[in-house]
Every structure is written in structure tokens, then in C-alpha cells.
């Protein structure tokens, strides 16, 4: 039953996207600072959020990874593209956009993973998330422009301290961090491994960008994708073990302890 | 209080709570529309406490403009509606007690709302640029369960520690683990990380783009990683380490190993000791400390032992073939008298006794000589070696460093052998004394970002005197066939003195990488030897075997190397200009020669993507000839072989061409590699053989046109469905050259070596894993007639993880050696290794059973440039060792 529902969703999403391309009316760029790998200095990626407020859709993407299918955001702001990735980046040149449709309560993210030694693209679907933000009576000004209020929320293993500006009345933020009564300007997790900081904003959006669900990739649910990644990690351990030289005694129990934005999932 | 009043009280509280809960469930529902009554989606609604301007709850409208809010308690509130492109509306929201639902309609008037493009000019993020040193607080990852350093490292994201103790950072093996910036162990760091207590560590520093010379850090193309451990202020390590002891039940085999470490603020010591008769060579454990990883002037030069007593070890692993009794001890220390001064010392002593038991049957190639000999040889070699090195590093300034070191080695080895040569008995004794001293100075100046200058100087002497005696009548005195030598005695010495000074300039930018070097080297190589035959008690010196030679090479050079990388292409061009003076003086004459060389090299690498890499390289070389191929008088090189040289030149030219293609990146199921190497020597050193029935005279002669081809192919495929990895490789080496037999007859020889290897290894994880393979080598020499040897190795290794703490390894090998179509000799080896390592215990245990099938002798067949040889060797028989390891 589940695949059928997903397939229907996909068709609806695709048809919708093809029937009337939704133009972005809000553009927000953030610096995405992360240090999941503690042995390296923090990495700063440039990420962008395109949104259409009337249609209640948002498209979030990282513009630092290689070449994206929509490079317009890079062209717009000269400050982008400052990051050098030391790791093999899990992209295929077509980007890893995250599409959120608040109206239909759907979230679709394109993800790349190594399956049997080949990069494979997936479109991971889940319901739009509802973070229970706890608003704090703390205020600060950011960048000489934004009067922000503090809020604290928890999402998939991380607790985020967020600063939002009520004077920009959209419940949006970078990645999956939505639902505050104002635009999210700055957010940092309490482990200090992740932070997003607003770098630029414009409304109406001067970039002629359309917002649509990711297209290329196999549609799977989040649960299915997590199972795939677990299998991939297990396969990688087997791969490493089978390529050891003669006489090498090994017991590789985990490939990497490096977590991502989402540390754990609770599939109830 | 009476019961009824209690009941009343409880009822009152319950009623009150239910009223409150009713208020808690009160919903405010509504719709937000524009002035044309069209619904507005994504409008934000906020309920505020008007007094404190505090947000109580918020929501946003759906596609139909509808919203729903829960109000926590009755009261007077402010409802605010906001939406991009519309004016903000605030209106009072009065929620009375008892009111369960409230329907609200809000109209938002349009306004021209724009957010002008705004860019935050905040520099905070830019300052967090890539740092080469990342410092990690140990406390952030320690949870009290760690015992030694590696337990702590295992918990840090990005750092992996293998079972053997090898550490990798982001998948890359690290170069070293330093402690407070001092390096006691180099690559042998597992001694440190497996023994020092974790709670002493304050911080762990990951040093990316590591260079052992700090001044060259941003200048060399380094992707190396190292770790530096900082200790807690109050915690030092007075003495720690581990002891490993093993003994066989019959008490005939033993192995003991001791590692002791002491770390204090200003001094650090590492003591290592090993006593064994299980074939292990303990020098290997500190090999990284002995040899410098960076290049030093004159590193190719060393004195040579001119005569060998022919004992040989079977071509098997040391633990099977090395019949030894070894005692070894080393002490490595670091002392910091001042912040900017570091003094390092390394001392070691080694005593070992090695036994050899060989039987050799040598057949010379019919095209060269129609004769063979049988040689039975039992020898015992006693070797004593002492080594001392003292070095000082001074940080002259932030950008300059000075380093000086002196190294002294003393070695004394005595061999005694019993020989049965063609059924004639003889004894041999050889005394080797070697002494060397090595003074090195290095100054490094960082000039600016990406530019540095390095100056290196070295003075190095190495002497290897030898006394050889053969007692037995096994061959006649050369050129005097009627007189047989009862005794042959040779005293010889080869000694070198080298002085060199060179300056290297490094410059690195994004696409370019230049290295320029200029310098002067001087080598003095002295060789002396004298040979005396004894015939019926009379001593007869052989004048033809009297060498008193001095050979010198004086070399002025400029080298330049430029690497240019752009996109997918990297081009490397190098040139070497050399002005070299050679001088060879014998008793009778002196020869001089001067050469000016231009030696170009070029390398092109094309990497279209991560999956493909293509590399082409060409180099032209002019190689200096060493004294060992130039001496003019006869010299006894082994008991029945006399060598001398007819070579009258000092250089050999050569052309080398290399092509390489690599397919696949790490992580892919299929990876392949193909390479081709061609070497052409227009001139080379060949051999002229003079055979008699009992000894051989060989003369080095210059010959022309030697060709060598080599091809390697490897392919590796991982099959995910069955979790097996298949590795197939093939190697072909072909060389065409000539040898000479008198009178001046050149024999064309072709040597072909093929090797074929197939291996399959499982990655099941869990309980059972195996690794199996076959390796087959063919080696043939043809010159007129042809002869071939075949070696085959079949192996099956099984690894059983019986419990979390108990690991069993079972290794099986079947070796088959064959010469031409003769019946092969077949050997089987089986070893068991059971390890019990209880978690959180300082002790671990091991039961080792080696050579279960008790093979005592191993025979091989070998094709050399002029003969085919069947040689048998004694090997270590079956034994069991019970071993324990205790962390102190």
C-alpha cells in the first residue's frame, strides 16, 4: 500500500510542478557552518532558500557542492562558493535539493548514496515536520537589521537555539527548521556542530527561480532510506574487510561515527 | 477535620481542575482573507499577552486561509496577524470563562511590501577558515570507560583505530602520534596509544597537512596527518608500558618483549627490549626511528662487505626461516632543556646468533660451461651491533630552525662454517668489523607563505674491514693448476668518506610547485685487499689479487623540478645539470674523467574524473658506477668466486619509460590498474665468466644494449551479494642481455618471469571469514638451451571470532617448487593463533602453534644470470608458544 501512496504523491507533485511552475518570491541565503567531523575545522557551506508564500512551498539547497542544476543563486552573490570539501562529496552534480510543500504536508529531499559501489539518487519523502518551538523572552539584534527573539526546539537528536524575526512574517528557515512566527535568522545546535546564519535576503525575489519537487531519483520513504543507508554502511564494512591484505586481522565495527544533521530518527 | 469536609474539599479541587481543563481545550478558529474576501494562506497568527508583549501561542493559515489556535486560559489577549505583502493587523481577543469556541474573521489590507536585498556583512564566519591544527578537548568525549589512549581516540568522530592499533583520520593512515610535540615512536606509535592511560590526556590535536619539518609545512605538497597529545598539567607518566612473554612447553622456544615509557615535562624515554629465538628481527620494531624519512645528501653511498660467507635463509617469512637467538635493547630519549631546544638520543645494542644449514647444487648454463657442483654448508654467525645517535633541534626564530645530528654505528660479526664442496671438506671463518660515523646539519628558513630555503650538510664515514679464511683443499691456485691451495686467506677493506652540501629552494603556489637544488658532493671510496694461498705450509701471495685503490667522485649539480597542475592535467618537468670529476688510482696508475650531464625527465598525469587516471613518464639518467664494479685486481667474493673489473668508464646512460592507467576510485566495486615499464640501457655492466671445475673467475665488462620490459595488470571486484572480493593480477618481466665466456664469445640471454595471482577474501563480518589464493611464478632463462623454474603457493586462511574476546586464526599454505619437468617438491605449512583479549583487562593471552606439519627443510630452485641452482635450507620446526601480555 505504501509504495502506491508514494507513487501517487510523486505523480501529483510532478504533475503539479509541470502544470504551473511556481516562481519563487522570497530568497534567503544562509551560511551553513558545520563540524560533524571533529578532526576538521568547521566547514562553511552556502545554502539558499527559495519560497513562494502564496503556494506555501519552499526549496532549500546547498550551492557549495560542485555544480548545481540551478546555479543562478551562485551567480547572484559573489560571496558564495567559498568552501573546499575534503571528503568525497555525496553529490552527482545535480544537487541535493529539499522541497517542502506546507499545503500538502509533504517534504521531499534528493539524496545520493553509494549502493553497490555506485552513486544512486533517491527522493526521500516524509511529512512536513512540526517542531515544537519553545519561545524564550530573550531578544537580540542581528546584523544591525533584524530584531530577533530566541526559541528552542528539538529535531531528530539535536536541540536548536534559534533566533527569529517577527517582522518578517513567514514561518520559514533553512533546511527543515520551520514553524516559528517569523523568519529564522540564526540557529545553532547545543552541541555546537551545526549553525545557520542568514547572509542575505530579498523579497520579492529578484532571481527567476522556479520551485518544484526534485525529479531525478528513486522515490522512497524516510524509513526506507534509513534502512538503505544502514545496509550501505554494512556493505561498506564488508567491502573494507574483504580488501585487507593477507594476514591482516580486523574487526571493523563502524565505518564512521560522523553524524549528520539528523542524529537519530523516531519512527513511531 | 471531618470526612465530609475532606470530600467537599476534594470535590471542589476536582471541579476547579475540570473548569481549568475546559479552558485549556478552548479553540480559537478563524480565517484570514484579503480585501476581496479571498483567503490568505501562510499568514502568521500570534496571540500575545498585551501587558508583557509576550507571545503565548502562534500558528499559520493553511491554503484556505483557515487557522486554529489553542488558548491556555481565559483573559484579555492581543491577536496579531501578519503576512508578507499585507499590513499587520492587531485586535483584542477576549476569552471569557466558559467559552469553548471562538470564530474570528480577519481581513488584511494589501500593502506594497518589499524587503530590499539585504546582505549581512558579518565577519564571524569568515574567520572560521580551515585550520591545519584542530584541537579536541579529551573531556568532551571521555566517559570514564576508557583505559588507554586508543580507547579515547575510538570515541572521537573522524578518528578510527584498528585492532592492530593503526590509527586513521578520515580514512587516511596517520604519520605519527606525538606527545607534547615530541616524537618518540614515529610509525610505531601503537606502543604509546595502547599503553598510556587515557585520563592523562588533556587535549588531542589533529595536525592536517603535516610535515615533520615545521618550516616546510605550507611549502611541501603534503596531505599527511599526525596526532599530537597534550597532557594534563599535573599529570605526567613516571613509568608505564607493557611486557609480553612467551614460552614453549618444551622450553625450547621463547619470545619476550618489553616496552617501557616514561614521560615528564622535560624528558621522555622509551625503552624497548626483545629476546627471542622464534625468528623475529626486533630491529624492525624501531626501524622508523633509525632511518630518516627525508632525503639526505649521499644517501646512496655506503661501504660494502667485499666477501660473503654464503649462508642463506629460506625465502619464507622470518618466523619460519630465521634460525636465530637474538637479544636486543634500545633506549630513545627526548630532553628539552629550553623551550626552543630539543635534544634527542637513540641508543641500541643487539646480539644475535644465526644458524644456516644449506645444501646447494649449482648447474651452470650449458651455453656457458658444462659443469656443476654440490655444496653442503653449515654456518653459525655471531653478530654484535651498537648504535648511538644524538641530535639537537633549535627553533632559531618563528621562521627558522637548525638541526644537527651525529650517528655512530659499530658492528662486529663472526661467521664460522663447515663446507662440503664436491665431497671435499673445508672450514671457513669470516670476521666483519664495521664502523661508521655520520654528522648531519640542516638549516631551514621559511621565506614567505609558500617559499622556503633548506640547507643540508653531511659528513659521513663508513668502514668495513674483513678477514676471511678458507681452510681446505678444494681448488687449485689460479693459473697454477699443478698447485692446490690448502688455505685461502683474504684481508680486505672498503671504506668511504663523504662530504656534501646542498641548498634547496621550494616555492608553491596554487598551480605551480617549484623545487630547485644546488650543491656539491665529494665521495672518497677506498678499497684494499690482499690474498694469500697456502700450499703445503708455504704462503704464496697472489699478486694479481692485490687491490690498493682510491676512487673519488666530485659532483657539482643544479636540479630543477617544476610541477604545474591545472584542472585535469598535471605536468612535471625536471632537469639535472651535473659536472662530475671521477678519479680512480691504483698502485700502478691513475685514471681521471670528467663528465657534464644534462638529465631531463618529464611526467604527464591526466585525471579526467575520479574514475580514471592516466600517467606517462620519461626519464634519461646517467648513473655513476660504484667502486664495486671498478676494482682492477682479483678479489675473492665468495669461497670459490674471484671477481675483478675490466670496466673503464664511470657512468652508464639509461632511458626509462613508464605508462600507467588506473581505473576506479576507492569505494567502487571494480578497480583496475595497468602499467608498462620499459628500460633501455645503451651500455651496461655484463659478466665475463672463466670457469674451472672448482672455481669461477668473473670479470665485469662493459656491454651494449640491454632491454627490460615489465607489465603489470591488476583487477579487483567486490561482489556485494555474496560479500566476497576477487583480486586477480598478472606480471610479466622480460629482459634481454648478454654474458661473455672466453675467448670473447657473447651469449644472448633472455630472462622471462611471469607471475599470476588470484585471491578471494570474504567480508562476512561476524563469526567466520576466510582468505584463499593461488600464486604461480614462472622464471625462465634461455641462452641456447632453456631452463625454467616454477613456484606455486596455495593458501587458505580462516579467521574465527569465537567470542567477543576470543579470536582464532588458522593459516594453511601449500608450496610447490619445480625445475623444468622434474618432479616437484611440495611443502605444507599450518599455523594456529588463538588470542584471548578480555575487555577492560590489562592482560591478554595468546596460544601460538607454528609449522604444525613440522617441515624441517625447504628446497627452492633459482635461475640466475649464468646458472640454475637447487638450494635447500633449514627452517624452524614445529613448536607451540604460550604467550601473555600485561600492561603495566
Interface residues (C-beta under 8 A of the other chain):
Chain A: X25 X26 X31 X33 X36 X37 X38 X39 X40 X41 X42 X44 X53 X54 X55 X56 X77 X79 X82 X84 X86 X87 X88 X102 X103 X114 X116 X117 X118 X135 X137 X142 X143 X145 X149 X166 X168 X169 X170 X171 X180 X181 X182 X197 X198 X199 X200 X201 X202 X203 X204 X206 X234 X235 X236 X237 X238 X239 X240 X241 X242 X243 X244 X246 X247 X248 X249 X250 X251 X252 X256 X257 X258 X259
Chain B: X41 X42 X43 X44 X46 X54 X55 X58 X60 X62 X63 X82 X83 X84 X85 X88 X113 X114 X115 X116 X117 X118 X119 X120 X121 X122 X124 X125 X126 X128 X129 X130 X131 X134 X136 X155 X156 X157 X158 X159 X160 X162 X163 X164 X169 X170 X206 X208 X610 X665 X667 X668 X669 X670 X716 X718 X720 X723 X724 X725 X727 X759 X761 X762 X763 X764 X765 X769 X771 X773 X795 X797 X799 X801 X807 X809 X811
